[in-house]
Amino acid sequence: MQASAGGFGCDSVERMFVMGIDPGLSRCGYGVVVAADGVTARPGVLSAVAAGVLETDPEAPLPERLWLLREELRSVMAEQRPQVVAVERVFFQVNARTAMSVGQASGLALAEAAASGCEVVEYTSNEVKQALAGWGAADKGQVRGMVAAVLGLATIPGPPDVADALALALCHLFAEPVRRAVDAATLGKAAR
């Protein structure tokens, strides 16, 4: 992938483009979902427009892998031009080594999204499960099945990194109307 030569920003359009990122240093999933009529959770108006996995060689030196991932993230964001980037928040990891590499990839994704001028949000895996399956302890299969159902896909998107990234984007599209309503209600109370 090629990085953008100049700066780039997020377009303000009627449609809502959300990029979900499932961070990982060896495999970093991304998925872009568009809501045809702005932020909405209504069936039939959500579609996946891009998805993939950015990979780095586990045998390569860490600085090289981080640089490559940063460049690929920058390129994908420049090409897709999302309005919002939703990144999985690392909430708990048993393996410290895995937690470090996921944290590094997450930091790169957050920084590149901010540099592009996008709104940046984070969701834990339990928040994604709650938004898509209605239960914060749902298993990954249930969540991936809901991704396919909500996006009207005949099969569950793969590999799992892609499905997880699309789930993050959908989580934001489902959560955003509630956040806006809470903000409006809070502002209304403050004005009284």
C-alpha positions as CSV (number, residue, x, y, z in Angstrom):
1,M,0.0,0.0,0.0
2,Q,1.1,3.6,-0.6
3,A,0.9,6.3,2.0
4,S,-0.7,9.6,1.1
5,A,1.9,12.1,0.0
6,G,0.1,15.0,1.6
7,G,-2.0,15.5,4.6
8,F,-5.5,14.1,4.7
9,G,-8.6,14.8,6.7
10,C,-12.0,13.3,7.1
11,D,-14.7,14.5,4.8
12,S,-18.0,15.7,6.3
13,V,-20.8,14.1,4.4
14,E,-24.3,13.0,5.0
15,R,-23.3,9.4,5.1
16,M,-21.4,8.1,8.1
17,F,-18.2,6.2,7.4
18,V,-16.8,4.3,10.4
19,M,-13.6,2.3,10.3
20,G,-13.2,-0.3,12.9
21,I,-9.7,-1.5,13.8
22,D,-9.0,-4.8,15.6
23,P,-5.4,-4.0,16.7
24,G,-2.5,-6.5,16.5
25,L,1.1,-6.2,15.6
26,S,1.2,-9.4,13.5
27,R,-2.4,-9.1,12.2
28,C,-4.4,-5.9,12.4
29,G,-7.9,-6.1,11.1
30,Y,-9.8,-3.2,9.6
31,G,-13.3,-2.8,8.3
32,V,-15.2,0.2,7.0
33,V,-19.0,0.4,7.4
34,V,-21.2,3.1,5.9
35,A,-24.6,4.1,7.2
36,A,-26.4,5.5,4.2
37,D,-28.4,8.0,6.1
38,G,-26.0,9.2,8.7
39,V,-25.7,7.6,12.1
40,T,-28.3,4.9,12.3
41,A,-28.9,1.3,13.4
42,R,-31.8,0.7,11.1
43,P,-31.5,-2.5,9.0
44,G,-30.9,-2.2,5.3
45,V,-28.9,1.0,5.5
46,L,-25.6,-0.4,6.7
47,S,-23.0,-1.9,4.4
48,A,-19.4,-2.9,4.5
49,V,-17.4,-1.0,1.9
50,A,-13.8,-2.2,2.7
51,A,-12.1,-4.7,5.0
52,G,-8.8,-6.5,5.3
53,V,-5.9,-7.5,7.4
54,L,-2.6,-5.7,7.7
55,E,0.2,-8.1,8.5
56,T,3.8,-7.8,9.6
57,D,6.5,-10.4,9.7
58,P,6.9,-11.7,13.3
59,E,10.6,-12.4,12.5
60,A,11.3,-8.7,11.5
61,P,12.7,-6.3,14.1
62,L,10.1,-4.6,16.2
63,P,10.8,-1.0,15.0
64,E,10.5,-2.1,11.4
65,R,7.2,-3.9,12.1
66,L,5.8,-0.8,13.9
67,W,6.9,1.5,11.0
68,L,5.3,-0.8,8.5
69,L,2.0,-1.1,10.4
70,R,1.9,2.7,10.8
71,E,2.5,3.2,7.1
72,E,-0.2,0.7,6.2
73,L,-2.7,2.2,8.6
74,R,-2.0,5.7,7.2
75,S,-2.5,4.4,3.7
76,V,-5.8,2.7,4.5
77,M,-7.1,5.7,6.3
78,A,-6.1,8.0,3.5
79,E,-7.8,5.7,0.9
80,Q,-11.0,5.1,2.9
81,R,-11.3,8.6,4.6
82,P,-13.5,7.5,7.5
83,Q,-15.2,10.1,9.6
84,V,-14.8,8.0,12.8
85,V,-12.2,5.4,13.7
86,A,-13.3,2.8,16.4
87,V,-10.4,0.9,18.0
88,E,-10.7,-2.0,20.3
89,R,-9.6,-1.0,23.8
90,V,-7.3,-3.5,25.4
91,F,-9.2,-4.2,28.6
92,F,-7.6,-7.4,29.8
93,Q,-4.8,-9.7,28.6
94,V,-3.5,-12.8,30.3
95,N,-0.3,-12.9,28.2
96,A,1.8,-9.8,28.9
97,R,3.8,-10.2,25.6
98,T,0.5,-10.2,23.6
99,A,-0.8,-7.3,25.6
100,M,2.3,-5.3,24.8
101,S,2.1,-5.9,21.0
102,V,-1.6,-5.3,20.9
103,G,-1.1,-2.1,22.9
104,Q,1.6,-0.9,20.5
105,A,-0.6,-1.6,17.5
106,S,-3.6,0.1,19.3
107,G,-1.4,3.2,20.0
108,L,-0.4,3.4,16.3
109,A,-4.1,3.2,15.2
110,L,-5.2,5.8,17.7
111,A,-2.4,8.2,16.7
112,E,-2.9,7.7,12.9
113,A,-6.6,8.3,13.2
114,A,-6.1,11.4,15.3
115,A,-3.5,12.7,12.8
116,S,-6.0,12.2,10.0
117,G,-8.5,14.5,11.8
118,C,-11.1,11.7,12.4
119,E,-13.1,11.4,15.6
120,V,-11.5,8.5,17.5
121,V,-13.4,6.2,19.9
122,E,-12.5,3.1,21.8
123,Y,-14.7,0.2,22.8
124,T,-13.9,-2.9,24.9
125,S,-14.8,-6.3,23.5
126,N,-17.6,-6.6,26.1
127,E,-19.1,-3.3,24.8
128,V,-18.9,-4.7,21.2
129,K,-20.6,-7.9,22.3
130,Q,-23.3,-6.0,24.1
131,A,-24.0,-3.8,21.1
132,L,-24.2,-6.6,18.6
133,A,-25.4,-9.7,20.4
134,G,-27.3,-8.0,23.3
135,W,-25.1,-9.7,25.9
136,G,-21.6,-8.6,27.0
137,A,-20.5,-12.2,27.5
138,A,-21.5,-13.4,24.0
139,D,-19.0,-15.6,22.3
140,K,-17.1,-14.5,19.2
141,G,-19.2,-16.8,17.0
142,Q,-22.4,-15.1,18.0
143,V,-20.9,-11.6,17.4
144,R,-19.5,-12.6,14.0
145,G,-22.9,-14.1,13.1
146,M,-24.5,-10.8,14.0
147,V,-22.0,-8.9,11.9
148,A,-23.0,-11.0,8.8
149,A,-26.7,-10.6,9.6
150,V,-26.7,-6.8,10.2
151,L,-24.6,-6.2,7.1
152,G,-26.7,-8.6,5.0
153,L,-23.8,-10.9,4.2
154,A,-24.4,-14.4,3.0
155,T,-21.4,-15.7,5.0
156,I,-19.5,-14.6,8.1
157,P,-16.7,-12.3,7.0
158,G,-13.2,-13.7,7.5
159,P,-10.6,-13.9,8.7
160,P,-11.7,-13.3,12.3
161,D,-9.7,-10.0,12.4
162,V,-11.9,-8.6,9.7
163,A,-15.2,-9.7,11.4
164,D,-14.0,-8.2,14.7
165,A,-13.1,-4.9,13.0
166,L,-16.5,-4.7,11.3
167,A,-18.1,-5.4,14.7
168,L,-16.2,-2.4,16.1
169,A,-17.5,-0.1,13.4
170,L,-21.1,-1.4,13.9
171,C,-20.8,-1.0,17.6
172,H,-20.0,2.7,17.1
173,L,-22.9,3.1,14.7
174,F,-25.3,1.5,17.3
175,A,-23.9,3.4,20.3
176,E,-23.6,6.9,18.7
177,P,-27.3,7.8,18.6
178,V,-27.6,6.9,22.3
179,R,-24.5,9.0,23.1
180,R,-25.9,12.0,21.1
181,A,-29.2,11.7,23.0
182,V,-27.4,11.6,26.4
183,D,-25.3,14.6,25.4
184,A,-28.4,16.6,24.2
185,A,-30.3,15.7,27.5
186,T,-27.3,16.7,29.6
187,L,-26.9,20.0,27.7
188,G,-30.6,20.6,28.1
189,K,-30.4,20.2,31.9
190,A,-27.4,22.4,32.1
191,A,-29.2,25.2,30.2
192,R,-32.1,25.2,32.7
